[in-house]
Amino acid sequence: MPTSRALETTMTQKGQVTVPAEIRARLGLKPRDRVRFEVHGAEVTLKPAPSRIARHFGAARVSGLARDWRQERDAFEAGVAADVAAEDR
């Protein structure tokens, strides 16, 4: 069972605190990482915030099976050729 340990730091006039290196290392936090504060009554938990990309992963459904990239490119080029031919008329 992990032992409980208290670490203290001082808050600046702007409300900023430095997260101790031991906690940053344990949570895998790096400069510019986002963090989340979760409030549970009188206690607050600090956690790494999920990435914005991960938060939306799976939000859009795939519309059918993936096609071969060559087929995609051929279809794109055919569409561009049709647009160019239509402009020449």
ABEGO torsion letter per residue (X at the ends): XBBBBBBBBBBBAAGBBBBBAAAAAAAGBBBGBBBBBBBBEABBBBBBBBBAAAAABGABBBBEBBBBAAAAAAAAAAAAAAAAAAAAX
